Amino acid sequence: MKDFLIIINLLLATTLSLSAQESTTITIHADKGTQKIHKEIYGQFAEHLGSCIYGGLWVGEDSPIPNVNGYRTDVFNALKNLQIPVLRWPGGCFADEYHWMDGIGPRDKRPKMQNNNWGGTIEDNSFGTHEFLNLCEMLGCEPYISGNVGSGTVEELAKWVEYMTSDGDTPMAKLRRQNGRDKAWKVKFLGVGNESWGCGGNMRPEYYSDLYRRYSVYCRNYDGNHLYKIASGASDYDYNWTKVLMENVGHRMNGVSLHYYTVTGWSGSKGSAINFNDDDYYWTLGKCLEIEDVINKHSKIMDEKDPKKQIGLLVDEWGTWWDEEPGTISGHLYQQNSMRDAFVAALTLNVFHKHTDRIRMANIAQVVNVLQSMILTDTKGTGHMVLTPTYHVFDMYKGFMEATYLPMEVKCDTIEVRGDKRTPVRKVPAISTSAAKESDGSIIISLANVSLDKEQTLDINLEGVVANSVSGRILTCKNITDYNDFDNPNVVTPSEFKDAKLKKNLLRVKIPAKSIVVLNVK
């Protein structure tokens, strides 16, 4: 009997197809789209954590590594290519210990600080307000400032807003001019604290609500700059936090944040980023897709107080979280990035597209060298850089930014995967897809075949449009554990996709196993 139970448990731990369709069929209603996919959903996150800032974005003007005004040239160009719409800074947990006046003025006179949240690293504050906001200007993206509520004061944050955005004859504007910047920056997004339930102060939602109300009064709009004020929101399944904020803060906030990481657990090992089995892969996809249920439940709570959806839900931290790479500095959260991570990016973005009525921004964690990053740089200082599979997904998906989301129906196989205590069994569609109409009238379609061993033939009906041409790119791999490193930077990289055949408004696509395809139909 014991052996029999062991066999049963082993069977339950594997993946299997629940339902089999004769073929996968997709109907895209190309004439019924109404919701715009906010470009800010493709936002990035740069925290003072590990080598995200120092050695990632910033090396200084005197570095032997090629740079533009202190910013790494290769990293800057890669981010410029992504057309990133918004960049969040300086944290994260770091934000609630960051005192902005330490990061202004002559760099050689700025005080050093210990990064207590992330490995105890000593930082020299050479990357501060001017360096961040100038970078955003150069990239053409909106800055998203996370203010210090946990260890700061109302006065401190109010003066920071004045320093950045006032063009008048005010004390902080004068100080900014003394530090070399005459004209004020435009700063739209302001986070009032970060993870105030945890590293940002270990607060109760009732207490934080009152703090937010106080802080938001003194974070003022100067000289035509209008702040979009974001309350520190919940971690994944904490629906009570959202409920309390909606009741006690309500429309005093423009948006509320939500954090959701695809992790195996918060204690002990989270698993390797590159050494995992097929079951681990399917589990990961099931976990990442659970974000849709989380979004739905938070949105339902928000709808009770905000039926017109005037308050945005901002998933300003999301992505995978694996064990740090062996041999790297503890607390710096440096991890590799495999094709599995690319699938998490693609599937999650497809979910966000469906909820643009409430999701106004998302910021993957993080942009360089930390967690599910776009870019890895050699932390030993050789100047090497590599683009991750996740970077390539964001690059392939650029056309979705500001496009009009198109509703669709999908009939495909379903894969049943093991879950956790909260959700013992998860169901993963074999095909994840999204579609949108771009400003020139073309249709962009994303298709992710999550199956590790089964090619999929897709019949796509484009209702309401007569198409003349189709082109595309594919991101695939030999093994799902494949990744790019400094010695082999192009193991996982996009290539032209040719297996899409168009006949009037009917599209037939053959997509290999473990592949992500983005098509453009005109």
N, C-alpha and C positions, 0 to 999 in steps of 0.2 A: 504493500500500500504506500509506503514511504517513497519507494522508487517511482511509483506511478504519479504521485503528487509532484515529484521533482520534474518529471517529464512534462506534466501539464503546465507547471510554472515556466519552464523553458519555452514552451510553445506560446504562452501568453506574452513572453518578453520579445517575441519576434514580430515582424511586420507582415501583413498579408492583405491582399486585395479584398475589400468588402463587396464591392459591386463591380461588375464588368459590363461596360458598354460595347456594342458592336463597333462603334467608332466614336471619337470625341467630336461633339458638335457644339459650335459656338454661334450665337446670333448676336450681332452688334447692332444696336439701334442708332445708326449714325445720324439720324435726323431728330433725335429726342434729347440731346444733351442740354443741360441748363446750368450745371454747377462748374465753376472754374476751379481747377486744381491750383491752389495757391503755391507760388514758387517757393515760399518759405518752408514748405514741407521738405525741401531738399537742403535744409539748413545744416550747418556744421557747428562743432563745439570744440573750443580750445581752452583747456584748463591748465593752470600751472601744476602739472602732474608729470613726473618723470621727465622725458625729453620731448614732450609735446611742444613747449615753447622754446626752451634753450636747447639748441641742436636740431630742433625740428623746424619751427618757423623762423627762429631768430638765431643768428650767429654773431652779429655785430659787424660794423663796417671794416674792422681790422682783421677779420678772419681770413685765413688762406682759402676757405671754402668760398667759391664764387657767390656773390650776394649783391642785392640791389638795396642800397641804403640800410644794410644790416640784415635784410630778409634773404634767406637762402634762395638763390635764383631758380634752381630746379624745382623746389617746392612751390615757390610763388607761381611759376609758369604752369605747373600742374594744376594748381587751384584756380588759376585764371581760366584755364581750359574748361574746368567744371562749371564755370559761371555761377559760383556759389552765391546764393541770394542773401544769406544772413550768417553771421558768425557770432557765437556766444562766448563770453569771456568775463571775468577770469576764473570762474568755476561755476558749478561744482562746489564741493566741500571747502575748497580753497577760498571761495568768495567771502565766506563768513569769518575769515581771519585776515582778510586783505584790507589794508588801510591805504587808500589810494594816494595820499600825499607822500607816502614813501616812494612812489614810483614816478615822481615828476622832478623837474629840475636837472641840473648837470648829472650825468650818469655816475661820474666818479665820486659824487658826494651823496648819492642815495644810500640809505642804510640797508644793511643786509638783514635777512629774516630767515627763520627756520620754517620750513614747510612741514608743520606738525601732522598734517593729514596724510601725507604721501612720502613716507620713508625718512622723514627728518632732514631732508636735503636743505643745505644753505643756499639761498638765492640772493642775488645782488640787486634785484629790482631794476635791472637795466632795460627790461621790457615792461613798460607801464602804459599809462593812459595815451600819451602821444604816439607811442609805437603801435599800440593796438588800433587806434582810430585812424592813423595814417595808413596802416595796412588795409583797413576796410575801404578807405577811399581809393587806394591803388587797385584793389580787387573789384571795386564797384559793387560792394555788398553792404547791406545794412548792419550796423553794429548792434549787438544785444548785450547790454551791460547787466551783470548780476550784482546787485548791491549787498553790502554787508549789514545784515540785520542781527545776526547771531552775536557778534562781539563789537559791533559798531554802534553809532548813535544816529538819531534822526538828523541832527545838525551835520554830521559827517556826510551822509548820503545827499542831503539837500545841497550842500556846498559842492559836492562832486557834480551834480546835475548842473548847477550854475557854472562851474568851471568849464564843463564841456559844451554847454549850449547857449550861454548868455553872450550877446554881442554888445551889451550896454556898458555903461561906466560903473560896473559893479566890482566889488573886491576880488571875486574869484576870476572874473573876466580879465581884470588887470594882471592877476597872477599868471594866468595862461599866456597873456601877451609877453610878460617878462620871460616866460619859458619858451618863447619862439613861435607861438601860434597866434596870429592876429585874429583871424576870422573863426568864429565858433563852428564846431562840427554839428552836423545833424545826427541826432541820436533818437531813434524811434522807440526801440524796445528796451524797457527797464524792468528787470526782475527784482521784486522786493523780497530779498532773501532767497535761499536755496535749501531744499530738504529741511525745512524748519522742524519737521517731526523727528529728525535724526541729527546728522552732523551739523546742521544749521541752528542748533539750540535745544534739541530734544523737547520741543514744545507740544502742548496740547492744542488742538485746532481752535478751541475757544479763545485761548490766550493769543495765538498767532493772529486770529481774525482781528482782535483789538489792536495789535501791533500794526498790522497792515493798514488799518483805517487811519492810524496816527501818521505812519510814514508817508502814506500816499498824499496826505494833505500838503506836506512840505516839499514834495518832489514836483516842482512847478514847471509850467511851460514858459519858455523864454523866447522872445523874438521870432515867433513863427514856428518854433520847434514844438511838436505835439507828441508827448510821451504816450506810448501804449504800455500801460502798467500791468505787470503780470504777477499774480499772487503765487507764492510757493505752494504747489499742490501736492497731490497724493503720490504715494508709491503703489504701483500696480493695483492691488486688491483692496486698498483702504478706502472704501466707499463712504465711510462716515466722515472722513476728512473733507471730501468734496461737499457732502451734505451740509456740514457745519459752515463751510466758507460761503456756500450759496445762500444760506440763511442769514449769516452775520455780516457778510461783506457785500454780496450781490453785485449790483452794477457799479459799485465803486471801483471794481477791477475791470480791465478790458479783457483780460485772459487769465487762465489758471493753468498751471503746469501739471504734467503727469510724467512719471518716470517708469519705464518698463524695460527690464533687461532679460535677455534669454540666457538663463544660467541654470546649472544643475542643482544649485543650492547655495545658501549663504555661509555654510560652515563646512570646513574641510575642503577637499579637492573639488574644483569645478570641472576638472577634466582637461585634457590637452587640446590645444587649438588644432593640432595636426595629426595626433595619434588617437584615432577613434575608429569604431567599427560601424557597420551599416545601421545597426540598431540605434546607436548614439546619434547618427545623422538624422534618421527619421524622427527620433524623439525631439531633436532640436527644432525641426520644422513644425512639429505639433505644438511645441511650446511657443515658438515665435508667432504662430497664427492665433494663439489664444489672446493676443493683444486686441483682436477685434471684439471679443466678448467683453474685455475690460473697457474698451472704448464705449461700447454700447451701454454698459451699466453706468459708467460715469456720465455719459450723455443723457441718459434717462433721468438721472438725479438733477442735472443741470436744466433739463427741459421744464421741470416743475416750477422753477423760479424764473426761467428765461426761455419761454416758448418761442420767441422770435430769434433765438440763437445769436444774440448780440455779444455774448461773452465767448471768446475763443477757448478751445482746449488745445494746449500746446504740449506736445510730447517732446520736451526739450532735452531729454536723455533717453536714448534707446540703443539697442544693439546687443551683440554677444559679449559674454564675459567668461573667459577661460583662465586657466592657471597661467601665471607669468612664465615666460620662456626660461628654461634652465640656463643658469649662468648670468641672468640679468639682475638688476638691483631690486631687492625686495621693496615693495610699495610703489614701484614705478609702473606697474600694470602694462608692461610691454608684452604683447602677444602676437603670434603669427596670424595669418589670415588666409584661409583655404577657400576652395570652391564652396564648401558648406556655408561659409560666411556670406559669400555672394548670393546664395539662395535665400538666406535670412534677409538680406537687403532687398532683394527683388520681391519676395513675398510680402514683406512688411510695407514697402512702398505701394504695392498693389492694394493692400488694405487701406492705407491712408487715402488713396485716391477716391475710395468709395464713401469717405466720411468728410468730404470737404465742407459740408454744411456746418460742421463743428470744429474739425481739425484745421487750425489756421497756421500752425508751424510745427516742425519736427526738427530735432538736432541730433544726428547720430553721434555717438560717443566712441572715439574722438577723432580729430582731423589728422593728427600725425603721431605715430609711435605709441598710442595708448588705446587699449581695447580694440574695438572693430574699426581700425583706422583706414583712411584713404591711402596713406603714404607711410612707408617705413624708411627711416634714415639710419645710417650706421652710427650707433651710439659711441663707437670707438674713435670717431672723428676722422674717418678716411674720406668723407665727402660722398659716399655712395648713397643712392636713393633708389627705391623700387616702388612701383605702383601695385596696389593689392587688387585681388579679384573684386573686392567691394568697390574700389575706385572705378573699375571698368563698368560695373552695374550703373553707378551714378552717371558716368559718362554716356552710356547707351540710353539712359532714361531722360536725358536733358530735355528732349522734346515735349515731355509731359508738363513742364513748368509753364503755368498760365494757360494751358490748353483746356478745352471743355471736356469734362468727363462724360463718357458715353455709357449708358446702361446696357447690360447684356444678360443673356442666359447661357449657362454652360452646363453641358451634360458630359461627364467624364468619369473614369474610374475613381474610386475612393480607396485610400490606403489607411488601414487601421493600425495605429501605433500605440505602444505603451505610454502611459502618462505618469502622474505622480499622485500623491494622496488627495490633492484637490480634484484632479481630473484623471481617474485611473486609466481611461482609454481616450485617445484623441483620434479624430478622423482628419486626414489630410487629402485634399483633392490632388489627383495625379497631375493636373494642369492648373497652374495659377496664372491668371491673365488680367489684363486691364487694357482699356482703349480710351482714346481721347481725340478730339478734333483740334488741330493746330490752327493758328490764325490764317494760314494760307489755304485752309480747307482740306489739307491732307490729314489722313488718319494714322495715328501712331498706335501700335499694338504691341504689348509685351506678352510673352509666352514663356512660362517656366515649366519644363518637364522635370518633375522632382524624382521620377523613377530612376533607380540606379541601373536598371537592366532592360527597360522596355522602351523601344522607339514608339512614338505616338504619331498617328495620322489624324490631322485636325481638318474638319470641314467648317469653314467660317463663312457665315452669311452676313454680308454688309448691307443691312436694310437702309434704304433711303439715300444710296449713293451709287453712282456708276463710276467704277475705277478703271484707270488705264494702265497703271504700272505699279510694281511692288519691288521694294529693295529692303535689305535688312542686314543685320549683324548678329553673330552668334558668339556666346561665351560658353565654352565647354572644356572638358578635361578628359584625360585618360582614367584617372582615379579621383574620387571625390575628395581625397585628402591632399590633392595637389595644391601647391602654393608657389608664390614667387619669392625668391631671395636674391641677395646681392650677386651671387655667382650665377644664378639662373633666373633672370628677371622676367622672362617671357614664357614661362611654362603655362600660365593661364592668361590669355590675352584675346581680345575679340578678333574675329575675322569675318569676311563677307559670307553672308548666308544666301544660298541659291536654291533651296528646296521649298520655295513658295511659288505656286502656280496660280495665276489669276485668270478668271473667265467672267467678264462683266462684273457682277457684284458677288461672285463666289470665289473663295480663296481656299485652296487646298495646301496644307503645310505638313511636311514630314520633319519632325523634330527629334533628334537623337536623345537617348537617355542622358540624364544629368546635364541638361543644356538650358541656357537662357537665351531667348531670341527676341529681338526688337525689330519690328517691321514698320516701314513707312509706305503707306498706300496713297497713291495720287490718282 
